[in-house]
Amino acid sequence: MIQGFYSAAVGAQQQMRNLDIRGNNVANVNTYGYKAQVPAFESLMYGMLGGIDGSQLPRGSGSALALTGTDQSAGAMEQTGRQLDFAIAGEGFFALFDPASGEVSFTRDGSFTLSPFQTAVQEDTGAEPVDTAVENGGEQTLQTQYYLSDGEGRQVLGTDGYPIVVTDPAADLPIGVYSIQYQDGLERAGSSRFLMNGKNGSVWMSTAKLQRGYLESSNADLATELTGVIEAQRSYSYALKMVTTADEVETTINNLTNG
């Protein structure tokens, strides 16, 4: 089988992955805090082939999707009027704590809500409340506290690094905005969230301001993404035509040999 058949087949497969990425961006055009994915391609193994008069001709194996980056540019702010909607004016992320797993993730989506949480009533000793009931004379005394959350059970961390207890939703809330040293390589975790790994460095408090009653729109541009979809579809079509042409050439050569 000639090399062009395999190169075209790889190209068609990689353009399908490109279409998946573009389609995901289109689907999240209206998702608050969403950051568009950016596909990056690279050439596969290339070598030099001896040509006429000793000239060297490049011979390659096509291209492949090398990585999927993230466009971390800020989206437009959209006014909602909700007291628990927040947008970050500048660089930074909201931090979300999952009480079930202890996982801390980061997001630009500030559409928050209140979630109830049962805590044990303790004497006023200056200690922080715990999330397990304490027996007192054989009885358990519990109280319900409301935490600022993302609506999926994860609690928003404040400027002190702890979940925010809300007693008055209209009051000023100490919501923390955190900067990440290296944003390249942040892992997507769903719901417009990101997880840190060892490559992202340290985290510190950002100086960015919060806009209450606003949300940050998706930074995925519909026109750009639809253009990318069309390009990927055309490339996929051309790659399949190359597969067909390579197969026809191979069939013709085999028929000549058998004849």
N, C-alpha and C positions, 0 to 999 in steps of 0.2 A: 504494500500500500504506500502511495506517495506521501511525502511529509505534509503537503498542503491539506490533506484530508484531516489529519490530526490537529493541525494548527487552527483550521476553521472550526472543528468540533469544540476545541477548548474555547475559542472566541465566542461561540454561541452560548456555551455554558456560563461563561463569565458575564455576558450581557444579560442573561436571565437573573443573575445575582444583582446586577446593576438596576434592573427593572424592579426587583423587590425593594431595594433601598429607596428608589425614587417614589415608588408606590406608597411606602410607609410615610415618607415626608408629605405626600399629597393628602394622605388620610389624617395627618395631624396638623394640617394648616390652621385649624381652629382650636387646637389644644393649648391651653394656657401654659406658659413656661416651657414649651417644647423647643428643643434645639435640633436643628436639621442635621441629618447625617450627610457626609460628603464622601463619595466613593473615590478612591485613588487607585489607578492602574499602574502596572510596571511591566516591562518586557521580560519574557521568559528567557531561557538560555539561548544565547546567541554565539555563533561561531563564524569563522571565515572560510569560504570555499574558494579553491583555486580556480581562476578564470583564464581567459585567453591572454597570452603574452605575459603570464605570471602575475596578472592582477588578482587582487583579493576581493571577493564578493561576500557581503554579509548574508548569513543564513540563519534565520531565527525560528522560534517555535511558537510565535504568537505572543499574546499578552494575557495577564491575569489580574484579578482584583487583589491588590497588595494589602490594603487596609481600608477601614471605614472610619474616617475622622468625624469630628463633631464641630459644627459651627457654633462657637460660644458667644457670638455677637448678640447684643441685646435686641429684643423685639419691641414693638411699639406698645405704649401703655394705653390701656383701655379703661375708662371710668365705669365702675359698676355701682358705686354708692353703698355697698355693703360694708358694715363696720369691721368685719373680720377678713376683708380682702386687702392684701398688701402687695406692693410692687417695689422692687429694688431699683433705685435710681443710681446706677453705677455698677461697679464690679462686686461680685459676692454671691453667696448662696444662703438660703435658709437651711438649717440643720434639723433633721427629723430623727427622733429616737424611737425604736420599736421595743416596747417593754417585754414582748414575748421572746424576742431573740437577742436583745441587746445591741442590735445593729444600728449604726448611725449612717444615714444617707443624706444627700444634699440635693436641693431642688431650687428652681427659680419660680415655681408655681406657688403663689401666696394665697390661694383660695382655701382659707382655713375655716374650721368649725370648732364646736365645743364637744368634748367627749367626757362622759362621767367615769369616775374611777373611785373605787371603794378604798378608804384608808382607815387605819385604826386611830381612835381618839387617844391622844397622849397628854400627859400633864405639860404645862407650859414651862419646859426646861430649856428652851432654845434649840432643841434638837429638831431635825427635819422629820416630817411624817414618813412612815414606812408604808409599803404597799401590802403588808400582811397584818391580819388582825392579832391583837394581843389579848390573852385571857385575863380578865380582871374579876377575881372572886367567882370564877366559874362562868362568867358571862362575857360576851364579846360586844363591845361597843364600836360601831362603825359609823363613818360619816361619808357622804358623797362629795367629792371635789370634782370640779370641772377643769379639764386641761385643754389648752389650745392644741388642736390636732389637725391632721390633713384629711380627716374624714375616713381614713382607712386604718385607724388604730394607732398610727404613729404620732408621737407627741413632738411639738415644736420646742426647740431649745432656745432659752433666753440668752441674754448678755452674760449671765453667770455660768452658762453651760448646763443648766438644769431645766427640766420641763416647766412650762409656765402654768401656774395655777390662776384661773380667771374667776374673779368674784364679780366684776362689773365689766361686761363686754364693751361698754362705751369708754372705759378709762384707757389711758395710755398703757400699752403693753410693752414690756421690755423684750421685744423680739430680737434675737441675735442675728447678725449678718456676718458670715464667715468667708474669708478669702482663702483660697487654696493655692499653694505656691506654684505647682505645675499642673495645669488643667488637662494637658495632653495625656491620654491614657485613662481618663476616668471611665469606669465601667457603667454601662447603662443597666438600670435595675427595674425599669418599667415605671409607669405613672410619672414620667418626666423626672425621674430621680437618677442620681449618680452615686456610685460607691468609690471610695478611695482605695488605692493599693500602695505598695511600697515605692512606686515611681512618682507619686504625686507630692512628695515632700511634706511640709508642715502646714498647719492651719492656724490662722490668727483672726482676730476681730477686724472686720472691714470698717472703713470710714464712710461707706455709702449710706445714703439717706433712704428712708422708707416713705412711700406714698400710700397713705391709707385711703381705702375706697377705690383703688386701682388694681388692675392685674396686668401682668406682662403677656402680650400675645405671642404666639409662635413666631419664630424668625424664619420659618420656611416660606419662601416666596412661591406662590402658585404658578406664576408665569415661568420662573426659572425651572421649577420641577417638571412642569409639563413639557418644556423644551428638552429637558434631560430624558424624559420618557420617550419622546419622539426620536431622539438621537439613539437611544438604546434599542428601540424597536427596529430602526433602520439598520443599525449595526448587526443586530440579531438576524434580520432578513438576509443581509449580504453574506453573513457567515454561513447560513444554511445554503445559499446559492453556491458558495465555494465548496461546501461538502458535496453537493450534487454534481458540480462540474468535475471535481476530483474523482468522484466515483465513475462518471461517464468516461473520463480519460483512461482510468484504470481498466474499465470494461473494454474500451477500444483496443488498448494494448494487449489485453488477454486474447481478444478475438483474432488479432493479427498473428499472435504467437501460435494459437491453435490452428489457424488457417494454413 
